[in-house]
Amino acid sequence: MLHLLDARRQDGDLHILVVIDDKKTGKRVDKADVRVTFVGRLGPETVRLQPMTMNNFAGFGEFVRLGSAGPYVFNVSFRLSEQEPIKEARFVIQ
């Protein structure tokens, strides 16, 4: 699940939040290497998302500087450990 939160900072950056659920256990993943690639104001950019917890809600997030009003294409890649393969998901937000 990907959320683009309109939590703007003074510099106009927006907050991206990615939530990963383990299909096997149904539990929320709180430890992973998560990166998102998107086209921002300065062209393609890859950002490593940081683990975060709010009100017992685990996810991975970071502020990013996007370009115009959209549409946005986000390519999310993650892996749970060095031994796991990289998994990818693509999100388009109009």
MOLINUR-V367372 format. One line per field, one symbol per residue. phi: phi as a letter, one per 40 degrees, with the letter a starting at -180 (. if undefined). Layout:
phi = ???
//
This chain:
phi = .bbbccbccccgcbbbbbbbbcccbgcccbbacbbbbacbcbhcabbccccabbfgbcabaacbbcccchcbbbbbbaacacccccbbabbbbc
//
